[in-house]
Amino acid sequence: FAHVTIPPSLRFNDSWKEIRTVLPTSLQDVLYHYEYTTSLTLATDDPAKAAWQAHVPEMANSHDFLVNCVLSVASLHLARLHEGKEEKNRMNAVAAARMNKALTSYRLELLHVTHSNAEALFASATLTAVYLFRTAAVDIEDLLASIPPNAPEPSQEVIDKVLSCALRPIWALRGPLTVLMSGWDWVMSGKMHPVALRLWWPKRRVPATPSAVEEDARLRQLEDLWSSPDTIGRPEHAHLSQALQFLRDTFALVSQLTLPEMYPPVTAVPYSVDDTTVGTLTDRGAIFVWLARISRDYIKLIEAKNRDALVILAYYSVLPGRVRNVWWLEGLGADMVTAVAMALGREDWHLVEWPASVVGVDLHDLFCARKDTLEGQPEELGMEVI
């Protein structure tokens, strides 16, 4: 019996078996990667990880759009891990093709959220958000690389494309939010509820550390940009003030969730608490609260390149910029600040000096290749990038 081996196909509790058997070998490998690696990068706590690893395949058996979302995000993850440019491009192409295929049927199902599809739609919407977060950063880097080395300024076309990419994470969070609003009870009563439910978050949002208090004061001062007597009555004033208040609340929540004594650190991710010390953030989902709460009117102001709306967006980028070791957030904070700086123009760069310095963007060398510092130093990490 020394030479007897169990074939890979004879796996116990293979929840992906029905789907795996109809896939080509190359996609079977992608599915294995999702099962054992990618699924574990989609959440920080064990119940949510279990939902991504064990419950998603149960739903995928009856929802093809979810299968394609899984294959897309896992392919994107593999592209991040590959060293060679050819392999990166190949896996990115697979990711795009599978996401396009998923969206064809996903959008139709989204018109009729029911008990039978609500959880699968929520999982697909969340995976789509992960895809959009990652591709936003990848596409911005590609656009920056396309700027000629000696060009004093990028073309308006490039500026517009970069800003459009920076807005992608905002639209990304609209998908899961739409499903939750339509099928809240179904999602909350199902096995995917650990991904969405946050009953343990502090109800009262207040800055929890001295540095958080300082940052809240910095944020509060932004309102002076649009609070002069001649602008008080303008329609955009209310939208800007609301977006800023939501941002202050989100910064406060994040500071509360970095307190080491509040929650078990086993569920945390490395987070640059004050830009010098790497602590832990108990739930990285907190950084998305602002994206989910801002109004469409405020988003329209960003699209119109309203100066003050762009500045608020730059300050938000500090939150994803401080997260460490999450592959689908890698570089996003720096890229968002870069997009804002390009849209603002040099005359207003002084307004975003602080967020730029936090996320490692040199405003005076804006289009240079940046060294990715998201992985931190070996001695300060609690985990490796996977």
C-alpha positions as CSV (number, residue, x, y, z in Angstrom):
1,F,0.0,0.0,0.0
2,A,3.0,2.3,0.1
3,H,2.5,3.4,-3.5
4,V,-1.3,3.9,-3.2
5,T,-2.4,7.5,-3.5
6,I,-5.9,9.1,-3.4
7,P,-6.7,10.9,-6.7
8,P,-7.4,14.7,-6.3
9,S,-10.9,14.0,-7.7
10,L,-11.7,11.9,-4.6
11,R,-12.1,14.7,-2.1
12,F,-14.2,14.5,1.0
13,N,-16.8,17.2,1.4
14,D,-16.0,18.8,-2.0
15,S,-18.7,21.4,-2.1
16,W,-17.5,22.6,-5.5
17,K,-17.6,19.2,-7.1
18,E,-20.6,19.7,-9.4
19,I,-19.2,23.0,-10.7
20,R,-15.6,21.9,-10.9
21,T,-16.3,18.8,-13.1
22,V,-17.7,21.0,-15.9
23,L,-14.9,23.5,-15.9
24,P,-11.7,23.3,-18.0
25,T,-8.6,22.4,-16.1
26,S,-7.3,26.0,-16.1
27,L,-10.5,27.2,-14.4
28,Q,-10.5,24.3,-12.0
29,D,-7.1,25.6,-10.7
30,V,-8.7,29.1,-10.3
31,L,-11.5,27.5,-8.3
32,Y,-9.0,25.7,-6.0
33,H,-7.3,29.1,-5.5
34,Y,-10.6,30.7,-4.4
35,E,-11.4,27.8,-2.1
36,Y,-8.1,27.7,-0.2
37,T,-6.8,31.2,-0.5
38,T,-8.9,34.0,-2.0
39,S,-12.0,33.2,0.1
40,L,-9.9,33.8,3.3
41,T,-8.9,37.3,2.1
42,L,-12.5,38.5,1.8
43,A,-13.1,38.9,5.6
44,T,-11.3,39.3,8.8
45,D,-13.5,37.3,11.2
46,D,-13.9,33.5,11.2
47,P,-17.8,33.4,10.7
48,A,-17.5,35.6,7.6
49,K,-14.6,33.6,6.3
50,A,-16.6,30.5,6.7
51,A,-19.5,32.1,4.8
52,W,-17.2,32.8,1.9
53,Q,-15.5,29.4,1.9
54,A,-18.4,27.1,2.7
55,H,-21.7,28.8,2.0
56,V,-20.8,30.4,-1.4
57,P,-20.3,27.0,-3.1
58,E,-23.8,25.9,-1.9
59,M,-25.4,29.0,-3.5
60,A,-23.2,28.8,-6.6
61,N,-24.6,25.4,-7.6
62,S,-27.9,27.2,-8.6
63,H,-26.6,30.6,-9.6
64,D,-24.1,30.8,-12.5
65,F,-23.5,34.5,-12.0
66,L,-22.0,33.8,-8.6
67,V,-19.7,31.1,-10.1
68,N,-18.4,33.6,-12.6
69,C,-17.9,36.3,-9.9
70,V,-15.9,33.8,-7.8
71,L,-13.7,32.9,-10.8
72,S,-13.2,36.5,-11.7
73,V,-12.0,37.6,-8.3
74,A,-9.8,34.5,-7.8
75,S,-8.2,35.2,-11.3
76,L,-7.6,38.8,-10.2
77,H,-6.0,37.6,-7.0
78,L,-3.7,35.2,-9.0
79,A,-2.8,38.1,-11.3
80,R,-1.7,40.0,-8.2
81,L,0.5,37.1,-7.1
82,H,2.2,36.4,-10.4
83,E,5.6,38.0,-11.0
84,G,5.7,37.8,-14.8
85,K,3.9,40.5,-16.8
86,E,2.5,38.0,-19.4
87,E,0.9,35.8,-16.6
88,K,-0.5,38.9,-14.9
89,N,-2.1,40.1,-18.1
90,R,-3.5,36.7,-18.9
91,M,-5.1,36.3,-15.5
92,N,-6.4,39.9,-15.6
93,A,-8.0,39.1,-18.9
94,V,-9.6,36.0,-17.5
95,A,-10.9,38.1,-14.6
96,A,-12.5,40.7,-16.9
97,A,-14.1,38.0,-19.1
98,R,-15.6,36.2,-16.2
99,M,-16.9,39.4,-14.6
100,N,-18.5,40.5,-17.8
101,K,-20.2,37.1,-18.1
102,A,-21.4,37.3,-14.5
103,L,-22.9,40.8,-14.9
104,T,-25.0,39.8,-17.9
105,S,-27.2,37.5,-15.7
106,Y,-26.6,39.3,-12.4
107,R,-28.1,42.5,-13.6
108,L,-31.3,40.7,-14.7
109,E,-31.6,38.9,-11.4
110,L,-31.1,42.2,-9.5
111,L,-34.3,43.5,-10.9
112,H,-36.2,40.9,-8.9
113,V,-34.6,40.2,-5.5
114,T,-36.3,37.3,-3.9
115,H,-35.8,34.8,-1.0
116,S,-34.2,32.4,-3.4
117,N,-31.6,34.7,-4.9
118,A,-31.0,37.5,-2.3
119,E,-27.9,35.8,-0.6
120,A,-26.4,34.9,-4.0
121,L,-26.9,38.4,-5.3
122,F,-25.4,39.9,-2.1
123,A,-22.3,37.6,-2.4
124,S,-22.0,38.5,-6.1
125,A,-22.4,42.2,-5.4
126,T,-19.7,42.1,-2.7
127,L,-17.3,40.1,-5.0
128,T,-18.0,42.6,-7.8
129,A,-17.0,45.4,-5.3
130,V,-13.7,43.6,-4.6
131,Y,-13.1,43.4,-8.3
132,L,-13.8,47.1,-8.8
133,F,-11.6,48.1,-5.9
134,R,-8.7,46.2,-7.3
135,T,-9.1,47.1,-10.9
136,A,-9.5,50.8,-10.0
137,A,-5.9,50.8,-8.6
138,V,-4.5,48.6,-11.5
139,D,-6.1,50.8,-14.2
140,I,-4.9,54.1,-12.5
141,E,-1.3,52.7,-12.4
142,D,-1.6,51.8,-16.1
143,L,-2.8,55.3,-16.9
144,L,0.0,56.9,-15.0
145,A,2.5,54.7,-16.7
146,S,1.2,55.9,-20.1
147,I,2.1,59.6,-19.4
148,P,5.3,60.5,-21.3
149,P,8.2,61.0,-18.9
150,N,8.9,64.6,-20.0
151,A,5.3,65.7,-20.1
152,P,4.8,68.7,-17.9
153,E,1.1,67.8,-17.4
154,P,-1.1,64.8,-18.4
155,S,-3.7,65.3,-21.0
156,Q,-7.3,66.2,-20.0
157,E,-8.3,62.8,-21.3
158,V,-5.9,61.0,-18.9
159,I,-7.0,63.2,-16.0
160,D,-10.7,62.3,-16.6
161,K,-10.0,58.6,-16.9
162,V,-8.0,58.5,-13.7
163,L,-10.7,60.4,-11.8
164,S,-13.3,58.0,-13.3
165,C,-11.2,55.0,-11.9
166,A,-11.0,56.7,-8.5
167,L,-14.8,56.9,-8.4
168,R,-15.1,53.2,-9.1
169,P,-14.9,52.2,-5.4
170,I,-17.8,54.5,-4.6
171,W,-20.0,52.9,-7.2
172,A,-18.7,49.4,-6.2
173,L,-20.4,49.7,-2.7
174,R,-23.7,50.7,-4.3
175,G,-24.2,47.1,-5.5
176,P,-24.2,45.3,-2.1
177,L,-26.2,48.3,-0.6
178,T,-28.9,47.8,-3.3
179,V,-29.3,44.1,-2.5
180,L,-29.3,44.8,1.3
181,M,-32.0,47.4,0.9
182,S,-34.2,45.1,-1.2
183,G,-33.6,41.8,0.6
184,W,-32.4,42.8,4.1
185,D,-34.4,40.2,6.0
186,W,-33.4,37.4,3.6
187,V,-29.7,38.2,3.8
188,M,-29.7,38.7,7.6
189,S,-31.5,35.4,8.2
190,G,-29.2,33.4,6.0
191,K,-25.7,32.1,6.2
192,M,-24.1,35.2,4.6
193,H,-25.3,37.5,7.4
194,P,-21.8,37.5,9.2
195,V,-20.5,39.4,6.1
196,A,-23.0,42.2,6.5
197,L,-24.1,42.3,10.2
198,R,-22.2,44.6,12.6
199,L,-24.3,44.8,15.7
200,W,-21.1,44.9,17.9
201,W,-19.8,48.2,16.4
202,P,-19.9,51.1,18.8
203,K,-23.2,53.0,18.5
204,R,-21.7,56.3,19.5
205,R,-18.9,57.4,17.1
206,V,-16.3,59.5,18.9
207,P,-12.5,59.9,18.3
208,A,-10.9,57.3,20.6
209,T,-7.3,58.4,20.7
210,P,-5.4,61.6,20.9
211,S,-4.3,61.3,17.3
212,A,-7.9,60.7,16.3
213,V,-9.0,63.8,18.1
214,E,-6.3,65.8,16.2
215,E,-7.5,64.3,12.9
216,D,-11.1,65.1,13.7
217,A,-10.1,68.7,14.2
218,R,-8.3,68.7,10.9
219,L,-11.4,67.3,9.2
220,R,-13.7,69.8,10.9
221,Q,-11.6,72.7,9.5
222,L,-12.4,71.6,6.0
223,E,-15.8,73.1,6.3
224,D,-14.2,76.5,6.2
225,L,-13.5,76.0,2.5
226,W,-17.2,76.4,1.7
227,S,-18.7,78.2,4.7
228,S,-17.9,81.7,3.7
229,P,-21.0,84.1,3.9
230,D,-21.3,84.2,0.1
231,T,-21.6,80.4,-0.2
232,I,-23.9,79.5,2.7
233,G,-27.0,79.5,0.5
234,R,-25.6,77.4,-2.3
235,P,-27.2,74.0,-2.9
236,E,-23.9,72.1,-2.8
237,H,-23.2,73.5,0.7
238,A,-25.5,70.9,2.4
239,H,-24.1,68.0,0.3
240,L,-20.5,68.9,1.2
241,S,-21.2,69.3,4.9
242,Q,-23.1,66.0,5.0
243,A,-20.3,64.2,3.3
244,L,-17.8,65.7,5.7
245,Q,-19.8,64.7,8.7
246,F,-20.1,61.2,7.4
247,L,-16.3,61.2,7.0
248,R,-15.7,62.4,10.6
249,D,-18.0,59.7,11.8
250,T,-16.1,57.0,9.8
251,F,-12.7,58.2,11.0
252,A,-14.1,58.1,14.6
253,L,-15.4,54.6,14.1
254,V,-12.1,53.4,12.7
255,S,-10.2,54.9,15.7
256,Q,-12.6,53.0,18.1
257,L,-11.9,49.7,16.3
258,T,-8.2,50.2,16.6
259,L,-8.3,50.1,20.4
260,P,-6.5,46.9,21.4
261,E,-8.5,46.2,24.5
262,M,-11.9,46.5,22.8
263,Y,-12.1,43.4,20.6
264,P,-10.0,40.2,20.1
265,P,-7.0,40.9,17.9
266,V,-7.4,37.6,16.1
267,T,-10.0,39.2,13.9
268,A,-7.8,42.2,13.0
269,V,-5.7,43.4,10.1
270,P,-2.6,45.5,10.3
271,Y,-3.4,49.2,10.1
272,S,-1.2,52.2,10.3
273,V,-2.9,53.9,13.3
274,D,-0.9,57.1,13.3
275,D,1.3,56.7,10.1
276,T,4.3,55.6,12.2
277,T,2.8,52.8,14.4
278,V,1.3,49.7,12.8
279,G,-1.5,48.6,15.1
280,T,-4.6,46.5,14.2
281,L,-8.0,47.4,12.8
282,T,-10.6,44.9,14.2
283,D,-12.9,45.2,11.2
284,R,-11.7,46.7,7.9
285,G,-15.4,47.0,6.9
286,A,-15.4,50.2,8.9
287,I,-13.5,52.1,6.2
288,F,-16.3,51.5,3.7
289,V,-19.0,53.2,5.8
290,W,-18.4,56.6,4.2
291,L,-18.6,55.2,0.7
292,A,-21.9,53.6,1.5
293,R,-23.4,56.7,3.1
294,I,-22.5,59.6,0.8
295,S,-25.3,61.0,-1.4
296,R,-25.6,60.9,-5.1
297,D,-25.6,64.7,-5.1
298,Y,-22.2,64.7,-3.5
299,I,-20.9,62.1,-6.0
300,K,-22.1,64.4,-8.8
301,L,-20.0,67.2,-7.3
302,I,-16.9,65.0,-7.5
303,E,-17.8,64.1,-11.1
304,A,-18.1,67.8,-11.9
305,K,-14.6,68.3,-10.3
306,N,-15.9,70.5,-7.6
307,R,-12.9,71.6,-5.6
308,D,-14.2,71.0,-2.1
309,A,-15.8,67.7,-3.0
310,L,-12.5,66.5,-4.4
311,V,-10.7,67.6,-1.2
312,I,-13.1,65.5,1.0
313,L,-12.4,62.5,-1.3
314,A,-8.7,63.0,-0.8
315,Y,-9.1,63.0,2.9
316,Y,-11.2,59.8,2.8
317,S,-8.3,58.1,0.9
318,V,-6.3,58.1,4.1
319,L,-8.5,55.2,5.5
320,P,-7.9,52.7,2.7
321,G,-4.3,54.0,2.4
322,R,-3.6,52.9,6.0
323,V,-4.8,49.4,5.6
324,R,-2.0,46.9,5.3
325,N,-1.8,43.5,3.7
326,V,-5.1,43.4,1.8
327,W,-4.4,42.7,-1.8
328,W,-7.6,44.2,-3.2
329,L,-7.0,47.5,-1.4
330,E,-3.3,47.7,-2.4
331,G,-2.3,51.1,-3.6
332,L,-5.8,52.4,-3.7
333,G,-5.4,55.2,-1.2
334,A,-2.4,56.6,-3.0
335,D,-4.1,56.3,-6.3
336,M,-7.2,58.2,-5.1
337,V,-5.1,61.1,-3.8
338,T,-3.2,61.1,-7.1
339,A,-6.5,61.3,-9.0
340,V,-7.7,64.1,-6.9
341,A,-4.5,66.1,-7.3
342,M,-4.6,65.7,-11.0
343,A,-8.2,66.9,-11.2
344,L,-7.5,69.8,-8.8
345,G,-4.5,71.2,-10.6
346,R,-1.3,72.6,-9.0
347,E,-2.9,75.7,-7.7
348,D,-5.0,73.7,-5.2
349,W,-2.4,71.0,-4.2
350,H,-1.9,72.7,-0.9
351,L,-5.4,71.6,0.1
352,V,-4.4,67.9,-0.1
353,E,-0.9,68.0,1.3
354,W,-1.9,66.1,4.5
355,P,-3.6,63.1,2.9
356,A,-0.9,63.0,0.2
357,S,1.8,62.8,2.9
358,V,-0.1,60.1,4.8
359,V,-0.5,57.7,1.8
360,G,3.0,58.4,0.4
361,V,2.3,60.6,-2.6
362,D,4.9,63.2,-3.5
363,L,2.8,66.0,-5.0
364,H,5.9,67.5,-6.7
365,D,6.7,64.2,-8.4
366,L,3.2,63.1,-8.9
367,F,3.6,60.8,-11.9
368,C,6.7,58.9,-10.8
369,A,6.7,55.2,-10.0
370,R,5.8,54.8,-6.3
371,K,7.4,52.2,-4.1
372,D,4.5,50.2,-2.7
373,T,4.9,50.4,1.1
374,L,1.6,48.7,2.0
375,E,3.3,45.6,3.2
376,G,5.2,47.6,5.8
377,Q,8.3,46.3,7.5
378,P,8.9,42.7,8.4
379,E,9.1,43.4,12.1
380,E,5.7,45.2,12.2
381,L,3.5,42.7,10.3
382,G,1.0,40.4,11.9
383,M,0.5,38.5,8.6
384,E,1.8,38.2,5.1
385,V,0.0,39.4,2.0
386,I,-1.8,36.4,0.5
